[in-house]
Amino acid sequence: MIILQIAKCVHSRVTNRLPLSLMNIFSYLHYGERNTRQSKARKLCLPKTRTIVATRSIANMGAKIWNSIKPELYIKKEKKR
């Protein structure tokens, strides 16, 4: 249940439906200007942590959960003509 709730929170961030005060909790990895499969996947950065408590934060757990989801589940397929 907790993992599902965290995944919903991250999805709200990805779709820009979180309140502004919570939008900065998650940040994307930057791949530069190249257009690659990884850049389309929109992976989240794992924050640096020093303590066990920090590894259990929503920022850390949310990034781990989101990055473990297959990109095919949330990337829109482009229609071929």
Biopython code that builds the backbone (N, CA, C, O; Angstrom):
import numpy as np
from Bio.PDB.StructureBuilder import StructureBuilder

atoms = [
    (1, "MET", "N", (0.826, -1.195, 0.000)),
    (1, "MET", "CA", (0.000, 0.000, 0.000)),
    (1, "MET", "C", (0.872, 1.260, 0.000)),
    (1, "MET", "O", (0.572, 2.235, -0.688)),
    (2, "ILE", "N", (1.947, 1.222, 0.778)),
    (2, "ILE", "CA", (2.813, 2.399, 0.853)),
    (2, "ILE", "C", (3.488, 2.640, -0.492)),
    (2, "ILE", "O", (3.581, 3.780, -0.948)),
    (3, "ILE", "N", (3.960, 1.569, -1.126)),
    (3, "ILE", "CA", (4.628, 1.705, -2.427)),
    (3, "ILE", "C", (3.654, 2.275, -3.455)),
    (3, "ILE", "O", (4.037, 3.122, -4.261)),
    (4, "LEU", "N", (2.417, 1.827, -3.437)),
    (4, "LEU", "CA", (1.410, 2.337, -4.364)),
    (4, "LEU", "C", (1.170, 3.829, -4.135)),
    (4, "LEU", "O", (1.084, 4.592, -5.097)),
    (5, "GLN", "N", (1.063, 4.249, -2.893)),
    (5, "GLN", "CA", (0.829, 5.658, -2.589)),
    (5, "GLN", "C", (2.018, 6.528, -3.017)),
    (5, "GLN", "O", (1.832, 7.633, -3.527)),
    (6, "ILE", "N", (3.234, 6.022, -2.806)),
    (6, "ILE", "CA", (4.417, 6.774, -3.236)),
    (6, "ILE", "C", (4.455, 6.858, -4.759)),
    (6, "ILE", "O", (4.774, 7.911, -5.311)),
    (7, "ALA", "N", (4.134, 5.761, -5.445)),
    (7, "ALA", "CA", (4.097, 5.765, -6.912)),
    (7, "ALA", "C", (3.054, 6.749, -7.430)),
    (7, "ALA", "O", (3.292, 7.423, -8.431)),
    (8, "LYS", "N", (1.915, 6.842, -6.775)),
    (8, "LYS", "CA", (0.888, 7.811, -7.172)),
    (8, "LYS", "C", (1.386, 9.242, -6.988)),
    (8, "LYS", "O", (1.108, 10.112, -7.813)),
    (9, "CYS", "N", (2.123, 9.481, -5.906)),
    (9, "CYS", "CA", (2.685, 10.808, -5.650)),
    (9, "CYS", "C", (3.685, 11.188, -6.744)),
    (9, "CYS", "O", (3.676, 12.317, -7.237)),
    (10, "VAL", "N", (4.542, 10.244, -7.118)),
    (10, "VAL", "CA", (5.518, 10.515, -8.181)),
    (10, "VAL", "C", (4.800, 10.747, -9.509)),
    (10, "VAL", "O", (5.179, 11.637, -10.271)),
    (11, "HIS", "N", (3.777, 9.962, -9.788)),
    (11, "HIS", "CA", (3.024, 10.154, -11.029)),
    (11, "HIS", "C", (2.385, 11.545, -11.058)),
    (11, "HIS", "O", (2.330, 12.188, -12.106)),
    (12, "SER", "N", (1.912, 11.991, -9.919)),
    (12, "SER", "CA", (1.352, 13.344, -9.849)),
    (12, "SER", "C", (2.421, 14.387, -10.155)),
    (12, "SER", "O", (2.130, 15.413, -10.771)),
    (13, "ARG", "N", (3.648, 14.132, -9.729)),
    (13, "ARG", "CA", (4.751, 15.056, -10.032)),
    (13, "ARG", "C", (5.075, 15.043, -11.523)),
    (13, "ARG", "O", (5.274, 16.094, -12.132)),
    (14, "VAL", "N", (5.125, 13.860, -12.097)),
    (14, "VAL", "CA", (5.466, 13.738, -13.515)),
    (14, "VAL", "C", (4.406, 14.404, -14.383)),
    (14, "VAL", "O", (4.733, 14.978, -15.422)),
    (15, "THR", "N", (3.164, 14.338, -13.980)),
    (15, "THR", "CA", (2.085, 14.955, -14.747)),
    (15, "THR", "C", (1.772, 16.375, -14.268)),
    (15, "THR", "O", (0.759, 16.956, -14.658)),
    (16, "ASN", "N", (2.648, 16.931, -13.419)),
    (16, "ASN", "CA", (2.529, 18.314, -12.927)),
    (16, "ASN", "C", (1.226, 18.586, -12.186)),
    (16, "ASN", "O", (0.623, 19.646, -12.354)),
    (17, "ARG", "N", (0.792, 17.636, -11.371)),
    (17, "ARG", "CA", (-0.429, 17.824, -10.591)),
    (17, "ARG", "C", (-0.169, 17.940, -9.096)),
    (17, "ARG", "O", (-1.113, 17.954, -8.307)),
    (18, "LEU", "N", (1.091, 18.023, -8.696)),
    (18, "LEU", "CA", (1.412, 18.227, -7.285)),
    (18, "LEU", "C", (1.386, 19.718, -6.966)),
    (18, "LEU", "O", (1.598, 20.540, -7.857)),
    (19, "PRO", "N", (1.134, 20.077, -5.724)),
    (19, "PRO", "CA", (1.242, 21.486, -5.345)),
    (19, "PRO", "C", (2.678, 21.988, -5.561)),
    (19, "PRO", "O", (3.632, 21.215, -5.486)),
    (20, "LEU", "N", (2.813, 23.266, -5.826)),
    (20, "LEU", "CA", (4.129, 23.844, -6.110)),
    (20, "LEU", "C", (5.133, 23.597, -4.992)),
    (20, "LEU", "O", (6.326, 23.444, -5.252)),
    (21, "SER", "N", (4.663, 23.558, -3.765)),
    (21, "SER", "CA", (5.573, 23.350, -2.645)),
    (21, "SER", "C", (6.201, 21.958, -2.653)),
    (21, "SER", "O", (7.247, 21.757, -2.035)),
    (22, "LEU", "N", (5.589, 20.997, -3.339)),
    (22, "LEU", "CA", (6.111, 19.640, -3.392)),
    (22, "LEU", "C", (6.776, 19.284, -4.723)),
    (22, "LEU", "O", (7.351, 18.204, -4.853)),
    (23, "MET", "N", (6.706, 20.168, -5.699)),
    (23, "MET", "CA", (7.245, 19.860, -7.026)),
    (23, "MET", "C", (8.759, 19.669, -7.009)),
    (23, "MET", "O", (9.286, 18.921, -7.833)),
    (24, "ASN", "N", (9.468, 20.319, -6.100)),
    (24, "ASN", "CA", (10.926, 20.245, -6.091)),
    (24, "ASN", "C", (11.471, 19.030, -5.358)),
    (24, "ASN", "O", (12.688, 18.864, -5.276)),
    (25, "ILE", "N", (10.618, 18.187, -4.829)),
    (25, "ILE", "CA", (11.079, 16.986, -4.131)),
    (25, "ILE", "C", (11.772, 16.045, -5.112)),
    (25, "ILE", "O", (12.791, 15.439, -4.783)),
    (26, "PHE", "N", (11.221, 15.926, -6.309)),
    (26, "PHE", "CA", (11.764, 15.023, -7.321)),
    (26, "PHE", "C", (12.391, 15.831, -8.444)),
    (26, "PHE", "O", (11.853, 16.858, -8.859)),
    (27, "SER", "N", (13.534, 15.361, -8.935)),
    (27, "SER", "CA", (14.162, 16.014, -10.084)),
    (27, "SER", "C", (14.592, 14.952, -11.081)),
    (27, "SER", "O", (14.876, 13.812, -10.712)),
    (28, "TYR", "N", (14.637, 15.339, -12.343)),
    (28, "TYR", "CA", (14.969, 14.418, -13.422)),
    (28, "TYR", "C", (16.469, 14.348, -13.646)),
    (28, "TYR", "O", (17.196, 15.306, -13.383)),
    (29, "LEU", "N", (16.922, 13.196, -14.139)),
    (29, "LEU", "CA", (18.301, 13.070, -14.595)),
    (29, "LEU", "C", (18.438, 13.840, -15.898)),
    (29, "LEU", "O", (17.506, 13.873, -16.701)),
    (30, "HIS", "N", (19.582, 14.454, -16.110)),
    (30, "HIS", "CA", (19.805, 15.208, -17.340)),
    (30, "HIS", "C", (20.759, 14.436, -18.233)),
    (30, "HIS", "O", (21.832, 14.024, -17.794)),
    (31, "TYR", "N", (20.370, 14.243, -19.478)),
    (31, "TYR", "CA", (21.187, 13.510, -20.437)),
    (31, "TYR", "C", (21.778, 14.434, -21.494)),
    (31, "TYR", "O", (22.279, 13.959, -22.513)),
    (32, "GLY", "N", (21.731, 15.728, -21.273)),
    (32, "GLY", "CA", (22.245, 16.665, -22.261)),
    (32, "GLY", "C", (21.254, 16.852, -23.390)),
    (32, "GLY", "O", (20.048, 16.681, -23.215)),
    (33, "GLU", "N", (21.773, 17.201, -24.535)),
    (33, "GLU", "CA", (20.918, 17.503, -25.685)),
    (33, "GLU", "C", (20.596, 16.277, -26.534)),
    (33, "GLU", "O", (19.784, 16.361, -27.456)),
    (34, "ARG", "N", (21.213, 15.156, -26.239)),
    (34, "ARG", "CA", (20.991, 13.961, -27.049)),
    (34, "ARG", "C", (19.611, 13.375, -26.785)),
    (34, "ARG", "O", (19.122, 13.373, -25.656)),
    (35, "ASN", "N", (19.004, 12.882, -27.843)),
    (35, "ASN", "CA", (17.695, 12.246, -27.755)),
    (35, "ASN", "C", (17.904, 10.738, -27.770)),
    (35, "ASN", "O", (18.058, 10.141, -28.836)),
    (36, "THR", "N", (17.909, 10.125, -26.602)),
    (36, "THR", "CA", (18.159, 8.689, -26.481)),
    (36, "THR", "C", (16.968, 8.013, -25.833)),
    (36, "THR", "O", (16.045, 8.673, -25.354)),
    (37, "ARG", "N", (17.000, 6.681, -25.823)),
    (37, "ARG", "CA", (15.918, 5.938, -25.154)),
    (37, "ARG", "C", (15.887, 6.274, -23.671)),
    (37, "ARG", "O", (14.812, 6.390, -23.082)),
    (38, "GLN", "N", (17.057, 6.430, -23.067)),
    (38, "GLN", "CA", (17.114, 6.753, -21.642)),
    (38, "GLN", "C", (16.547, 8.139, -21.366)),
    (38, "GLN", "O", (15.882, 8.344, -20.350)),
    (39, "SER", "N", (16.801, 9.095, -22.261)),
    (39, "SER", "CA", (16.283, 10.445, -22.026)),
    (39, "SER", "C", (14.762, 10.479, -22.144)),
    (39, "SER", "O", (14.106, 11.287, -21.486)),
    (40, "LYS", "N", (14.196, 9.603, -22.984)),
    (40, "LYS", "CA", (12.740, 9.535, -23.100)),
    (40, "LYS", "C", (12.116, 8.893, -21.864)),
    (40, "LYS", "O", (10.949, 9.142, -21.561)),
    (41, "ALA", "N", (12.876, 8.078, -21.155)),
    (41, "ALA", "CA", (12.347, 7.360, -20.001)),
    (41, "ALA", "C", (12.095, 8.283, -18.819)),
    (41, "ALA", "O", (11.334, 7.938, -17.915)),
    (42, "ARG", "N", (12.731, 9.462, -18.816)),
    (42, "ARG", "CA", (12.515, 10.453, -17.753)),
    (42, "ARG", "C", (12.774, 9.855, -16.369)),
    (42, "ARG", "O", (11.900, 9.865, -15.503)),
    (43, "LYS", "N", (13.971, 9.344, -16.179)),
    (43, "LYS", "CA", (14.365, 8.783, -14.890)),
    (43, "LYS", "C", (14.559, 9.901, -13.874)),
    (43, "LYS", "O", (14.916, 11.022, -14.237)),
    (44, "LEU", "N", (14.325, 9.596, -12.608)),
    (44, "LEU", "CA", (14.475, 10.563, -11.531)),
    (44, "LEU", "C", (15.831, 10.408, -10.850)),
    (44, "LEU", "O", (16.374, 9.306, -10.768)),
    (45, "CYS", "N", (16.364, 11.509, -10.371)),
    (45, "CYS", "CA", (17.633, 11.490, -9.630)),
    (45, "CYS", "C", (17.402, 10.917, -8.240)),
    (45, "CYS", "O", (16.406, 11.222, -7.584)),
    (46, "LEU", "N", (18.333, 10.085, -7.805)),
    (46, "LEU", "CA", (18.319, 9.625, -6.423)),
    (46, "LEU", "C", (19.071, 10.652, -5.594)),
    (46, "LEU", "O", (20.231, 10.948, -5.881)),
    (47, "PRO", "N", (18.431, 11.197, -4.575)),
    (47, "PRO", "CA", (19.138, 12.182, -3.748)),
    (47, "PRO", "C", (20.254, 11.519, -2.946)),
    (47, "PRO", "O", (20.155, 10.349, -2.575)),
    (48, "LYS", "N", (21.310, 12.274, -2.685)),
    (48, "LYS", "CA", (22.400, 11.754, -1.866)),
    (48, "LYS", "C", (21.927, 11.669, -0.422)),
    (48, "LYS", "O", (21.335, 12.605, 0.115)),
    (49, "THR", "N", (22.201, 10.531, 0.186)),
    (49, "THR", "CA", (21.765, 10.319, 1.567)),
    (49, "THR", "C", (22.950, 9.878, 2.416)),
    (49, "THR", "O", (23.877, 9.222, 1.939)),
    (50, "ARG", "N", (22.892, 10.256, 3.685)),
    (50, "ARG", "CA", (23.940, 9.851, 4.620)),
    (50, "ARG", "C", (23.404, 8.963, 5.729)),
    (50, "ARG", "O", (24.178, 8.286, 6.405)),
    (51, "THR", "N", (22.106, 8.955, 5.924)),
    (51, "THR", "CA", (21.530, 8.214, 7.044)),
    (51, "THR", "C", (20.459, 7.245, 6.554)),
    (51, "THR", "O", (19.956, 7.361, 5.436)),
    (52, "ILE", "N", (20.130, 6.308, 7.397)),
    (52, "ILE", "CA", (19.082, 5.343, 7.079)),
    (52, "ILE", "C", (17.729, 6.041, 6.981)),
    (52, "ILE", "O", (16.897, 5.678, 6.151)),
    (53, "VAL", "N", (17.517, 7.028, 7.819)),
    (53, "VAL", "CA", (16.254, 7.776, 7.795)),
    (53, "VAL", "C", (16.080, 8.469, 6.441)),
    (53, "VAL", "O", (14.981, 8.481, 5.887)),
    (54, "ALA", "N", (17.144, 9.036, 5.916)),
    (54, "ALA", "CA", (17.071, 9.721, 4.624)),
    (54, "ALA", "C", (16.792, 8.744, 3.483)),
    (54, "ALA", "O", (16.141, 9.112, 2.506)),
    (55, "THR", "N", (17.273, 7.513, 3.591)),
    (55, "THR", "CA", (16.999, 6.527, 2.535)),
    (55, "THR", "C", (15.534, 6.107, 2.522)),
    (55, "THR", "O", (15.054, 5.548, 1.536)),
    (56, "ARG", "N", (14.830, 6.375, 3.607)),
    (56, "ARG", "CA", (13.407, 6.040, 3.681)),
    (56, "ARG", "C", (12.504, 7.234, 3.404)),
    (56, "ARG", "O", (11.295, 7.161, 3.622)),
    (57, "SER", "N", (13.079, 8.324, 2.930)),
    (57, "SER", "CA", (12.289, 9.518, 2.633)),
    (57, "SER", "C", (11.498, 9.311, 1.346)),
    (57, "SER", "O", (11.812, 8.428, 0.547)),
    (58, "ILE", "N", (10.476, 10.129, 1.156)),
    (58, "ILE", "CA", (9.645, 10.000, -0.041)),
    (58, "ILE", "C", (10.445, 10.369, -1.295)),
    (58, "ILE", "O", (10.187, 9.824, -2.369)),
    (59, "ALA", "N", (11.401, 11.275, -1.175)),
    (59, "ALA", "CA", (12.218, 11.645, -2.334)),
    (59, "ALA", "C", (13.064, 10.467, -2.797)),
    (59, "ALA", "O", (13.170, 10.216, -3.998)),
    (60, "ASN", "N", (13.656, 9.755, -1.877)),
    (60, "ASN", "CA", (14.505, 8.616, -2.222)),
    (60, "ASN", "C", (13.664, 7.414, -2.663)),
    (60, "ASN", "O", (13.932, 6.814, -3.705)),
    (61, "MET", "N", (12.665, 7.071, -1.881)),
    (61, "MET", "CA", (11.823, 5.922, -2.217)),
    (61, "MET", "C", (11.052, 6.156, -3.515)),
    (61, "MET", "O", (10.906, 5.245, -4.329)),
    (62, "GLY", "N", (10.560, 7.385, -3.703)),
    (62, "GLY", "CA", (9.825, 7.696, -4.923)),
    (62, "GLY", "C", (10.676, 7.554, -6.164)),
    (62, "GLY", "O", (10.218, 7.016, -7.172)),
    (63, "ALA", "N", (11.914, 8.031, -6.108)),
    (63, "ALA", "CA", (12.817, 7.908, -7.253)),
    (63, "ALA", "C", (13.132, 6.445, -7.539)),
    (63, "ALA", "O", (13.156, 6.033, -8.699)),
    (64, "LYS", "N", (13.373, 5.658, -6.499)),
    (64, "LYS", "CA", (13.670, 4.236, -6.697)),
    (64, "LYS", "C", (12.482, 3.503, -7.312)),
    (64, "LYS", "O", (12.648, 2.702, -8.232)),
    (65, "ILE", "N", (11.293, 3.778, -6.804)),
    (65, "ILE", "CA", (10.093, 3.115, -7.319)),
    (65, "ILE", "C", (9.841, 3.514, -8.766)),
    (65, "ILE", "O", (9.590, 2.652, -9.608)),
    (66, "TRP", "N", (9.905, 4.811, -9.066)),
    (66, "TRP", "CA", (9.641, 5.292, -10.425)),
    (66, "TRP", "C", (10.673, 4.740, -11.411)),
    (66, "TRP", "O", (10.320, 4.341, -12.521)),
    (67, "ASN", "N", (11.939, 4.716, -11.009)),
    (67, "ASN", "CA", (12.984, 4.221, -11.900)),
    (67, "ASN", "C", (12.898, 2.714, -12.114)),
    (67, "ASN", "O", (13.447, 2.200, -13.089)),
    (68, "SER", "N", (12.222, 2.000, -11.226)),
    (68, "SER", "CA", (12.088, 0.553, -11.389)),
    (68, "SER", "C", (10.933, 0.176, -12.322)),
    (68, "SER", "O", (10.855, -0.966, -12.776)),
    (69, "ILE", "N", (10.049, 1.113, -12.609)),
    (69, "ILE", "CA", (8.919, 0.860, -13.502)),
    (69, "ILE", "C", (9.427, 0.862, -14.945)),
    (69, "ILE", "O", (10.235, 1.712, -15.320)),
    (70, "LYS", "N", (8.962, -0.074, -15.740)),
    (70, "LYS", "CA", (9.366, -0.138, -17.146)),
    (70, "LYS", "C", (8.853, 1.100, -17.873)),
    (70, "LYS", "O", (7.682, 1.453, -17.735)),
    (71, "PRO", "N", (9.717, 1.770, -18.652)),
    (71, "PRO", "CA", (9.293, 2.983, -19.369)),
    (71, "PRO", "C", (8.135, 2.732, -20.330)),
    (71, "PRO", "O", (7.369, 3.652, -20.620)),
    (72, "GLU", "N", (7.994, 1.511, -20.826)),
    (72, "GLU", "CA", (6.898, 1.215, -21.759)),
    (72, "GLU", "C", (5.537, 1.442, -21.120)),
    (72, "GLU", "O", (4.546, 1.636, -21.824)),
    (73, "LEU", "N", (5.480, 1.420, -19.807)),
    (73, "LEU", "CA", (4.201, 1.587, -19.123)),
    (73, "LEU", "C", (3.744, 3.037, -19.054)),
    (73, "LEU", "O", (2.550, 3.301, -18.916)),
    (74, "TYR", "N", (4.684, 3.987, -19.148)),
    (74, "TYR", "CA", (4.274, 5.377, -19.024)),
    (74, "TYR", "C", (4.713, 6.276, -20.183)),
    (74, "TYR", "O", (4.381, 7.461, -20.187)),
    (75, "ILE", "N", (5.446, 5.750, -21.158)),
    (75, "ILE", "CA", (5.804, 6.543, -22.331)),
    (75, "ILE", "C", (4.743, 6.320, -23.390)),
    (75, "ILE", "O", (4.398, 5.183, -23.712)),
    (76, "LYS", "N", (4.230, 7.413, -23.927)),
    (76, "LYS", "CA", (3.222, 7.305, -24.966)),
    (76, "LYS", "C", (3.876, 6.810, -26.256)),
    (76, "LYS", "O", (4.943, 7.280, -26.650)),
    (77, "LYS", "N", (3.225, 5.871, -26.889)),
    (77, "LYS", "CA", (3.720, 5.344, -28.146)),
    (77, "LYS", "C", (3.409, 6.332, -29.259)),
    (77, "LYS", "O", (2.307, 6.876, -29.336)),
    (78, "GLU", "N", (4.403, 6.558, -30.127)),
    (78, "GLU", "CA", (4.172, 7.430, -31.270)),
    (78, "GLU", "C", (3.519, 6.601, -32.372)),
    (78, "GLU", "O", (3.924, 5.468, -32.633)),
    (79, "LYS", "N", (2.517, 7.170, -33.005)),
    (79, "LYS", "CA", (1.818, 6.461, -34.066)),
    (79, "LYS", "C", (2.659, 6.466, -35.335)),
    (79, "LYS", "O", (3.207, 7.494, -35.733)),
    (80, "LYS", "N", (2.749, 5.295, -35.964)),
    (80, "LYS", "CA", (3.465, 5.199, -37.227)),
    (80, "LYS", "C", (2.477, 5.430, -38.353)),
    (80, "LYS", "O", (1.352, 4.932, -38.327)),
    (81, "ARG", "N", (2.910, 6.184, -39.330)),
    (81, "ARG", "CA", (2.014, 6.489, -40.471)),
    (81, "ARG", "C", (2.346, 5.661, -41.649)),
    (81, "ARG", "O", (1.701, 5.783, -42.690)),
]
sb = StructureBuilder()
sb.init_structure("model")
sb.init_model(0)
sb.init_chain("A")
sb.init_seg("    ")
for serial, (resi, resn, name, xyz) in enumerate(atoms, 1):
    if name == "N":
        sb.init_residue(resn, " ", resi, " ")
    sb.init_atom(name, np.array(xyz, "f"), 0.0, 1.0, " ", f" {name:<3s}", serial, name[0])
structure = sb.get_structure()
